[in-house]
Amino acid sequence: MSIHNKTRQFSKMLGAGLLVIASLCSTAYAASERLRLDPEELASKARTLNPEVMKLAVKAYHNAYKEGLVRKPYLVVIDYSKPSHKKRMWVFDLYEEEVVYKLHVTHGVNSGNRMATRFSNRLGSLQTSLGTFVTQNTYDGRNGYSLRLQGLEPGINDMAKRRGIVIHGADYASRDYLARNGKLGRSWGCPAIDTEYNAEVIELLEHGSVIFAYYPDEMWLASQEESKRDA
């Protein structure tokens, strides 16, 4: 099935699913009930992804869909609690309920060295932002073929477009760089990936996929709990 046909069929499924009356609960979430997504099953397919992180990511996808921002059945989960030499970015095809990519991804130069521990929404911080993003258009810039991201969380990542936080390819995110240095290089806050996969990943995700970037930051997690209660 082509990507375009898959997207159309998934959109129909989403629309039908949202007509189902389902109550919110802290363990299942409306997203998994209405979209028939099982976070624990998805996490098991990712192998090294914490099921609790997957639950938050599925809820983020659902919230973005409710806002009318989702156009594609793709959910990207980035777990910044893992070091940069580990593959910590998963691209899920929610139509097929499978992992289509598992990749290395960078963090910002001021977020940490091997591990990211500091995050920011501030202009000029050169730090990574957490939270939920949706993908927008592509362009060719100083980092080559890139994908713009819209941050959906006020005070957490809503400066992403002004900061130029995008997905792009980078030599310092490659397997060769990792083999030489034992860790990835660092970006100015962007989730940069290996140039080997950059174009195909961007073309898959552009215009309406969801990106969820996680770290066990207490303030941010508190905001997630607040949004869950308000849903």
Number of C-alpha atoms within 10 A of each C-alpha: 6 6 11 10 10 16 17 14 14 19 17 11 15 18 14 12 16 17 9 11 10 13 10 14 12 10 10 17 22 22 26 17 18 20 21 13 19 18 24 17 14 21 20 13 14 22 11 10 20 14 18 12 21 23 23 24 25 27 23 24 27 22 20 20 21 12 9 10 19 22 20 25 25 25 24 25 24 27 23 22 15 17 20 24 20 16 15 21 25 24 22 22 18 19 17 12 15 16 19 14 15 16 16 24 31 30 31 24 19 19 22 16 16 18 16 22 17 17 23 20 22 18 12 10 16 22 26 29 28 25 24 27 27 25 24 17 14 19 12 10 10 8 13 14 18 23 26 22 29 22 24 20 17 10 12 20 24 20 21 23 13 10 18 16 26 22 22 29 26 23 16 21 28 22 18 13 16 18 11 9 12 14 22 30 23 26 23 20 26 25 24 29 23 22 19 14 14 19 16 10 19 20 14 14 24 21 20 23 23 33 27 25 22 22 20 13 13 9 9 18 15 11 14 17 13 11 12 17 11 7 12
